[in-house]
């Protein structure tokens, strides 16, 4: 993340304590009328952003969850009522995707927050479908949004 102050100076923010320090430094003078504007924050891509987005793409394409209603494995997008998933190539595309709304008006980010919890108390049943006729079971009952970015389920044994 970057912060640009009212004079145009840019500071890179890599940790939460730095963000809080900048917030404190910027807000007090602004409230007291010592600076003409609060400044602005901008989210930037980090070194790991590309790899995390690639993991997300791979997992969204290949992880499937059992649908008792359809009696077959379906994609996460199908299960959560999202449009058919297409690869994401940048943070901006990811932001746009996560803020889309499904037919029920729920943003995708909220639908993907926890996958596998169908509100019945029954655990989800996941597979990783390699797309070549082979698949393997994933020993998870639910998958949270963060894991879709972090975990490489294709490499799990």
N, C-alpha and C positions, 0 to 999 in steps of 0.2 A: 504494500500500500504506500502511497505517496501523499504527503501533505504539502500544499502550497500556501504560504502565508499571505497576508494582505499586501506585502511588498514584492511578491513573486519569488521568494526563496523557496526551494524545494527540499524537503527532508524525506528520506526513505524510512518507512516504518516496518520493522521485521518482527517485533515482539509486542505483546500486549502492554508491558510496562512503558515502553517508548510511546505507544499510542496514548496511554493515559497521561503521560508527562506532557505530550504535545497538546492534548485536549486542555489540561490545566493551564498551560502557558498561553493558549489562544483565547480561551473563554473569558478569563478574568479581565484582561485588557479590553476585550470587545464589550463586555457588560459595562465596564467603567467608561466607555466611550473613548478609549485611548487609541483604538485602531478602527479604521473605517469599515472593515469587513472581517468576518470570522476566518476567511480562508476557505480552502476546499480540500477534500480528500478524494483520492482516485485509487481504485483497486488495480494492481498491476500483476502480471504473470510472474511467478517465481520460477526457480530453476527446475522444480519438480512438476510444474503444472502440466507440461506435455505428457509426461509419463502417467500421471494420475488420470488425465483425460483418456489416454489410451487404455488404461485398465478399465475405466468406466465403460468405454465403447465395447471392449471385449466382453465384459461381464453382462452388459445389457443385451448383447447379441447372442450370447451362448448359454447363459444361465436360464433354466426353465423351472417352473414351479408346478406341482401337481394341481390340477383343477378337478375337484370331485364333480363339479357341475358339468364339465365337458368330458370327463373321464379320460383325460390325456394331459400331458405336460404342455404348458403354454409359456410364452415369454413373460418376463416381468412387466413389460409394457402392456401386454394383453390383460394380465392379471390385475393391474392397477388402473385400467381404463384409460391408458394413454394412447396417443397415435403411434403408428408403427415406428419403431426406433430407427434413426439414421445416424451414422457416425457424426460426432462433434469434433471440430478441428481447432477450436480456440476457446479461451475463457469467455469471450463475448457470446459465442454460440451457446456455450454451456449456460450462461446467465439467461439468455433468451429461452432456452429449452426448459430450464427449471422454473421459469415464471409463466409458462403456458398453463392454461387451465383445461381440465378434462370436461366431459359433458355435465358433470355434477357441479362444476365451478370451482373445484379444488385445484390449487396449483400443484404442478408435478412434484416440486420439492417436498411438499407435504405428503403426497401419495407415496413417494419413494423413501420417506423417513424410516419406516419399518415395513419390510416386505416379508410376507409369510404369516402375518397375524390377521386371520380372517374374522376376528371378533367372536369366534366360537370356542376359543380355548384350545383348539386342536393345533398341534405344531405343523408348520409348513414342511413340505417334502421337496427338496431341490435336486436338480441334476445339472451337470455341465455338459452340454451337447456340443461335441466337436464339429458337427456339421458334415461328418463323413460316415454317418451311421453308427459311430461309437459315442458312448456317453459314460459318465461316472456319477455316482451319488455324491452329494456334498453333505457332510455331516453337520448341518446347521438347521435349526428350527425356524429362525428368522434371520434376515440379512438387513442390516441398517445401512442407511445412505453412505456413511463414511466408508464402510467396508466395500461398497461397489467401486470406490476409487482406490482404496488402499490394497485390497487383497487380489492376488492373481489366482483365481479359483482354478484356472486351467492347469496350474502347477501343483495343486493340492494332491496329496496321495491318500 
